[in-house]
Amino acid sequence: FGVKLRFYPSSKQKKIIKLNYDAQRFVYNSYVGRNRSSYHAKRYLANRQNRAMPFAFSALNSYEVQLAETVVINNELLAKPKNIRDAYSFLRVKEIDSLALANAIQNYQKAWNNYRKIG
């Protein structure tokens, strides 16, 4: 048999729930955006190097330097889940649960792995 329960959160609890949900959504979307921009930057830079003559290294223009810096920054941020809290000060609020952020990151990684299996 089962028991049905209904919770009626107070206004303070509603704010905490919303804050945690918004933080989770931000972390998930930032992982998606960073991984996507890193992927496209790496592809662009790889295609550029394939077209160049193998014995001559031409200088990168400002756009390509910016892409390379983006890849490095994104890789550092995505390497450890703790780094995203350090990068954004609003995620360091006491009410935001660290497990909520960890679950958002874990959900993203599962989704990415499932996408790669299918694709």
Secondary structure, DSSP 4 states (H G I P E B T S, - for coil): ----------HHHHHHHHHHHHHHHHHHHHHHHHHHHHHHHHHHHHHHHHHS-TT--PPP-HHHHHHHHHHHHHHHHHH-THHHHHH-GGGG-TTS-HHHHHHHHHHHHHHHHHHHHH-
